[in-house]
Amino acid sequence: MDSAKLFEILAYTLPSLLTGGVAYYLFAAYFKDQQNTRRWLLQKENQKASLPLRLQAYERMALFLERINPTHLLVRITPHSSDKNQYENYVIAQIEQEFEHNLTQQIYLSDDCWTVITTAKNATIQLIRKACMSEKVENADKLREVILSELFDKTAPSSAALGYLKSEIKQFL
């Protein structure tokens, strides 16, 4: 083959390869952009559907924290007898029951938020147990008084957790 014929084939082939490469690049970029747009629209639609569920989870956990606040809890749960240990166990069982009722809400909350909520629950239970071990406590009514008087000096663990919950809600609204 002579060089003129080879040069002529190369002159026809090179522009068509270059045009094919540019077309491939443009189509690939276009389809990638379309895929990203579809993914963004799907994500936006999912967020629209999941936002009410997340807000409901935050509402339920706020209600839980309010219900385990010792000032509200001790007013709502009156002692059935004067036995302080029986009352302590009953109040703690009520807290655990409330917690188990709302256990599934953790899938809608952040890990940090869930940790703060469980810490508040455990701190509230610890507060009740510590007050029951005090020598000042002889009966269930005295236990209620000691717990409430302890909360005059400091805030309830559930109040701090509720503040964290509110600040987290503000972040995604």
Residue pairs with C-beta under 8 A, 6 or more apart in sequence:
50 108
53 108
54 108
54 109
54 172
55 169
56 108
57 105
57 107
57 108
57 109
58 108
58 109
58 165
58 168
58 169
60 102
60 105
61 102
61 105
61 109
61 113
61 117
61 165
62 162
62 165
62 166
64 98
64 99
64 102
64 117
65 117
65 120
65 158
65 159
65 161
65 162
65 165
66 72
66 158
66 162
67 73
67 76
67 98
68 95
68 98
68 99
68 120
68 121
68 124
68 158
69 124
69 156
69 158
69 159
70 124
70 127
70 128
70 147
70 148
70 151
70 156
70 158
71 148
71 151
71 156
73 91
73 94
73 95
73 124
74 91
74 144
74 147
74 148
77 90
77 91
77 94
79 86
79 87
79 90
79 140
79 141
79 144
80 86
80 87
80 90
81 87
81 140
82 139
82 140
82 141
83 139
83 140
84 132
84 137
84 138
84 139
84 140
84 142
84 143
85 132
86 140
87 140
87 143
87 144
88 128
88 129
88 132
88 143
91 128
92 125
92 128
92 129
95 121
95 124
95 125
99 118
99 121
106 114
109 117
109 168
110 168
112 168
113 164
113 165
113 168
116 160
116 161
116 164
116 165
117 161
117 165
119 157
119 161
120 157
120 158
120 160
120 161
121 157
121 158
123 157
124 156
124 157
124 158
127 147
127 150
127 157
128 143
128 147
131 137
131 143
131 146
131 147
131 150
132 143
134 146
136 142
136 146
137 143
137 146
